[in-house]
Amino acid sequence: MVSRVIPVDTFDLVIFGGTGDLARRKILPGLYRRFTGGQMPPDSRIIAAARSEMDDAAYRAQVRAALEEFVPAGKRDEGGISAFLERIHYVAIDATGTSGWADLKKMMRPDVVRAFYFSVAPSLFGALAERLHENGIAGPQSRIVVEKPFGRDLESARALNRVLALHFAEEQIYRIDHYLGKETVQNLMAVRFANILFEPLWKAQYIDHVQITVAETVGVGGRGAYYDTSGAMRDMVQNHLMQLLCLIAMEPPYHFDPNAVRDEKLKVIRALDPVPPEDIVRGQYLAGGGQESYVDHAGNPRSRTESYIALKVHIANWRWKGTPFYLRTGKRLRARASEIAITFREPPHSIFDDAEDWRENVLVIRLQPDEGINLKVMIKEPGPGGMRLTQVPLDMSFAEALGPDGEDIPDAYERLIMDVIRGNQTLFMRGDEVEAAWAWADPIIAAWERRGDRPKTYEPGTSGPEDALMLMHRDGRRWREIR
């Protein structure tokens, strides 16, 4: 299968925080893969900016080390690395001061796409935006990429949007959520809107419930102090899981256009019902497996911050009235897995009265670790002895179904950075989306803080607190096993 790649224009990409962990792990390896894939024009450049004093050669040595650590050996070669490093430059800069900005301005070229990646703490976003503007480095055609968190509540999100809007139009701001860059997440839109098989059934009349799971085996580790000010609701539900929910539940946009898609996602967020306390389960992992407990990692024995959360969510519109969405995410769970499972209702009438093994049809979209789509359907079990039913999967692993192209699926960051260069905002959050998500999440968080609720504890390597099982059991349903 030959993939059709949309070309990009020549660009200068400035990575603020170019010596940071995100740049080393994701941004630079992703750009290297796009370079070796022929998607980076030969005269494009990457300019790293950070506080440390060093020259191009010293920074290139750091980049080489990062590529050797985070790009698989079979995906890199010395010739490709050397050619990639030639396009990388470095400038020492003070994000909140004046030093380095004149040097950066001299490095920028006219008549190429200018993109600025804010791979720094959100507290520096405003200072960077202001100095890019004051020094005449960013113009009306420039683009900025900002990483989450986009605030920690509605008030701070609005403040952040106001600061960025002082110097950049909404069309220039790319709020990046790497979950939206995953191949399977985008395929969710293709499955819905490019196939007549599913869209007529994509409503409460035919769908019993939806489960969205993002499970991690790791704990908060060295991020404990930060995480304790955030928690799973702020860190995962308000952004990642919310975006997945929107893609499942949104109405068909009039066109695959950035604002058309985001308009429909916004409608979903605004239609979310408030979530009562009985439909929320929060948890903290205990010590086990040679690792400390959450409260030890957080350095706060009285912590009431959740490392796990499960919610039952309803959407108040015609399409989804009566169909619950169950969301869960947590750390130190049994397996690392991200998936969306759409469970269809029973047939209105079964002609197989003696078929005791009937099970629902389930469409499973796997986001990680093995991206693919699986549809579980009922068939007759082979052999004599009557009409015995069994469930079998119609399974499509991208690596298997698409051959060599499936094995080389771009990382989410690769895809999203190239979309920034193309000027395509479809897979990026708009400011009003972010604010609407916080407007829904804030009352939920405020309610449990006001009540003083403590998270339930759970053993590491399990599927979470026992109370989360009851969230489903009382409705006559079960969570899918995390594996």
HUWO-V176160 format. One record per residue. N is the residue number from 1. SS is DSSP state (@ for helix, = for strand, . for the rest). PHI is phi as a letter, one per 30 degrees, with the letter a starting at -180 (none if undefined). D_FIRST is the distance of its C-alpha to the first C-alpha in whole Angstrom. Layout:
BEGIN
n;ss;phi;d_first
N;SS;PHI;D_FIRST
N;SS;PHI;D_FIRST
END
This chain:
BEGIN
n;ss;phi;d_first
1;.;none;0
2;.;c;4
3;.;d;6
4;.;c;10
5;.;c;13
6;.;d;16
7;.;d;18
8;.;c;22
9;.;d;25
10;.;e;27
11;=;b;29
12;=;c;32
13;=;c;31
14;=;c;34
15;=;c;34
16;=;d;37
17;.;i;38
18;.;d;36
19;.;c;37
20;.;d;37
21;@;d;35
22;@;d;32
23;@;d;32
24;@;d;32
25;@;d;29
26;@;b;27
27;@;d;27
28;@;d;27
29;@;e;25
30;@;d;22
31;@;d;23
32;@;d;23
33;@;d;19
34;@;d;19
35;@;d;21
36;@;d;19
37;.;d;16
38;.;i;17
39;.;c;18
40;.;c;22
41;.;e;24
42;.;e;26
43;.;c;29
44;.;d;28
45;=;b;31
46;=;c;31
47;=;c;35
48;=;c;36
49;=;b;39
50;=;a;41
51;.;d;45
52;.;d;45
53;.;d;47
54;.;a;44
55;.;c;43
56;@;e;39
57;@;d;40
58;@;d;41
59;@;d;38
60;@;d;35
61;@;d;37
62;@;d;36
63;@;d;32
64;@;e;32
65;@;d;33
66;@;d;31
67;@;d;28
68;@;d;29
69;@;d;30
70;@;c;27
71;.;c;24
72;.;e;23
73;@;e;24
74;@;d;21
75;@;c;19
76;.;b;22
77;.;b;24
78;@;d;28
79;@;d;26
80;@;d;24
81;@;d;27
82;@;d;30
83;@;d;28
84;@;d;27
85;@;d;31
86;.;d;32
87;.;c;31
88;=;c;33
89;=;b;36
90;=;b;39
91;=;b;42
92;=;d;44
93;.;b;45
94;.;c;47
95;.;d;46
96;.;c;49
97;.;c;51
98;.;c;51
99;.;d;50
100;.;j;47
101;@;d;46
102;@;d;48
103;@;d;46
104;@;d;42
105;@;d;43
106;@;d;44
107;@;d;40
108;.;d;39
109;.;c;37
110;.;d;38
111;.;i;35
112;.;b;32
113;=;d;31
114;=;c;33
115;=;b;32
116;=;b;34
117;=;c;33
118;=;d;36
119;.;c;35
120;.;b;39
121;.;d;41
122;@;e;42
123;@;d;45
124;@;c;44
125;@;e;42
126;@;d;45
127;@;d;46
128;@;d;43
129;@;d;43
130;@;d;46
131;@;d;46
132;@;d;43
133;@;d;45
134;@;d;48
135;.;c;47
136;.;i;45
137;.;d;42
138;.;c;40
139;.;c;40
140;.;d;39
141;.;c;35
142;.;d;35
143;=;b;33
144;=;c;34
145;=;c;32
146;=;c;34
147;=;d;34
148;.;d;35
149;.;d;38
150;.;c;39
151;.;i;42
152;.;b;44
153;.;a;45
154;@;d;46
155;@;d;48
156;@;d;47
157;@;d;43
158;@;d;45
159;@;d;47
160;@;d;44
161;@;d;42
162;@;d;46
163;@;d;46
164;@;d;42
165;@;d;43
166;.;d;46
167;.;b;44
168;.;b;40
169;.;d;39
170;@;e;37
171;@;d;34
172;@;c;35
173;=;c;34
174;=;c;31
175;=;d;32
176;=;c;30
177;.;b;29
178;@;d;26
179;@;d;25
180;@;d;24
181;@;d;21
182;.;d;20
183;@;e;16
184;@;d;18
185;@;d;21
186;@;d;19
187;@;d;17
188;@;e;21
189;@;d;21
190;@;d;18
191;@;e;19
192;@;d;23
193;@;c;22
194;.;c;19
195;.;b;20
196;@;d;24
197;@;d;24
198;@;c;25
199;@;e;27
200;.;d;30
201;.;c;30
202;.;d;30
203;.;a;34
204;.;d;37
205;.;d;38
206;.;c;35
207;=;c;34
208;=;d;36
209;=;a;35
210;=;b;33
211;=;c;33
212;=;b;31
213;=;b;31
214;=;b;31
215;=;c;33
216;.;b;33
217;.;c;35
218;.;d;36
219;.;c;40
220;.;d;41
221;@;h;42
222;@;d;43
223;@;c;42
224;@;e;45
225;@;d;47
226;@;d;45
227;@;d;43
228;.;d;47
229;.;c;47
230;.;c;44
231;@;j;43
232;@;d;40
233;@;d;41
234;@;d;41
235;@;d;38
236;@;b;35
237;@;d;36
238;@;d;37
239;@;c;34
240;@;d;31
241;@;d;32
242;@;d;33
243;@;d;30
244;@;d;28
245;@;e;31
246;@;d;31
247;@;d;27
248;@;d;28
249;@;c;31
250;.;d;31
251;.;d;31
252;.;d;28
253;.;d;29
254;.;d;29
255;.;a;26
256;.;d;24
257;.;b;26
258;@;e;28
259;@;d;31
260;@;d;30
261;@;d;28
262;@;d;31
263;@;d;34
264;@;d;32
265;@;d;32
266;@;d;36
267;@;d;37
268;@;d;36
269;@;e;38
270;@;d;41
271;.;c;41
272;=;d;41
273;.;d;44
274;.;e;46
275;.;c;46
276;.;d;49
277;@;e;50
278;@;d;50
279;@;c;46
280;=;b;45
281;=;b;45
282;=;c;45
283;=;b;45
284;=;b;46
285;=;d;45
286;.;d;48
287;.;d;48
288;=;l;47
289;.;i;44
290;.;i;46
291;=;c;45
292;.;d;48
293;.;d;48
294;@;e;47
295;@;d;50
296;@;d;50
297;@;d;47
298;@;d;48
299;.;i;52
300;.;b;53
301;.;d;55
302;.;c;56
303;.;e;52
304;.;c;51
305;.;d;48
306;.;d;45
307;.;c;42
308;=;b;41
309;=;b;41
310;=;b;40
311;=;b;41
312;=;c;41
313;=;b;40
314;.;b;41
315;=;c;39
316;.;d;42
317;.;b;41
318;.;d;40
319;.;d;37
320;.;c;37
321;.;e;41
322;.;j;42
323;.;c;38
324;=;d;39
325;=;c;36
326;=;c;37
327;=;c;36
328;=;b;36
329;=;a;36
330;=;a;37
331;.;c;38
332;.;h;39
333;=;c;37
334;.;d;36
335;.;b;33
336;.;d;30
337;=;a;28
338;=;b;27
339;=;a;26
340;=;c;27
341;=;b;28
342;=;c;29
343;=;c;32
344;=;d;32
345;.;d;36
346;.;d;38
347;.;e;38
348;.;d;41
349;.;a;42
350;.;c;41
351;.;d;42
352;.;c;42
353;.;d;45
354;.;c;45
355;.;d;42
356;.;d;43
357;.;c;39
358;.;d;38
359;.;b;35
360;.;d;34
361;.;d;30
362;=;b;28
363;=;c;25
364;=;c;24
365;=;c;22
366;=;c;22
367;=;c;22
368;=;a;23
369;.;d;23
370;.;c;20
371;.;d;18
372;=;l;17
373;=;b;19
374;=;b;21
375;=;c;23
376;=;c;26
377;=;b;28
378;=;c;31
379;=;b;31
380;=;d;34
381;.;d;35
382;.;e;34
383;.;j;38
384;.;d;41
385;.;j;44
386;.;j;43
387;.;d;40
388;.;c;39
389;=;c;36
390;=;b;34
391;=;c;31
392;=;b;27
393;=;c;24
394;=;c;21
395;=;c;19
396;=;b;16
397;=;d;15
398;@;e;12
399;@;d;12
400;@;d;12
401;@;d;10
402;.;c;7
403;.;i;8
404;@;e;8
405;@;d;7
406;@;d;9
407;@;d;12
408;.;c;12
409;.;d;13
410;.;d;15
411;.;d;19
412;@;e;21
413;@;d;23
414;@;e;20
415;@;d;19
416;@;d;23
417;@;d;24
418;@;d;22
419;@;d;22
420;@;d;26
421;@;d;26
422;@;d;24
423;.;i;27
424;.;c;25
425;.;c;27
426;.;e;25
427;.;c;25
428;.;b;28
429;=;d;32
430;.;d;34
431;@;e;38
432;@;d;39
433;@;d;36
434;@;d;38
435;@;d;41
436;@;d;41
437;@;d;39
438;@;d;42
439;@;d;45
440;@;d;43
441;@;d;43
442;@;e;47
443;@;d;49
444;@;d;47
445;@;d;48
446;@;d;51
447;@;d;52
448;@;d;52
449;@;d;53
450;@;d;56
451;@;d;57
452;.;i;56
453;.;d;54
454;.;c;53
455;.;d;49
456;=;d;49
457;=;d;49
458;=;b;46
459;.;d;45
460;.;d;43
461;.;i;40
462;=;c;40
463;.;c;39
464;.;j;41
465;.;d;45
466;@;e;46
467;@;d;47
468;@;d;43
469;@;d;43
470;@;d;46
471;@;e;44
472;@;c;42
473;@;d;45
474;.;d;47
475;.;c;45
476;.;i;44
477;.;b;41
478;.;b;39
479;.;d;37
480;.;d;34
481;.;d;34
482;.;d;33
483;.;b;31
END
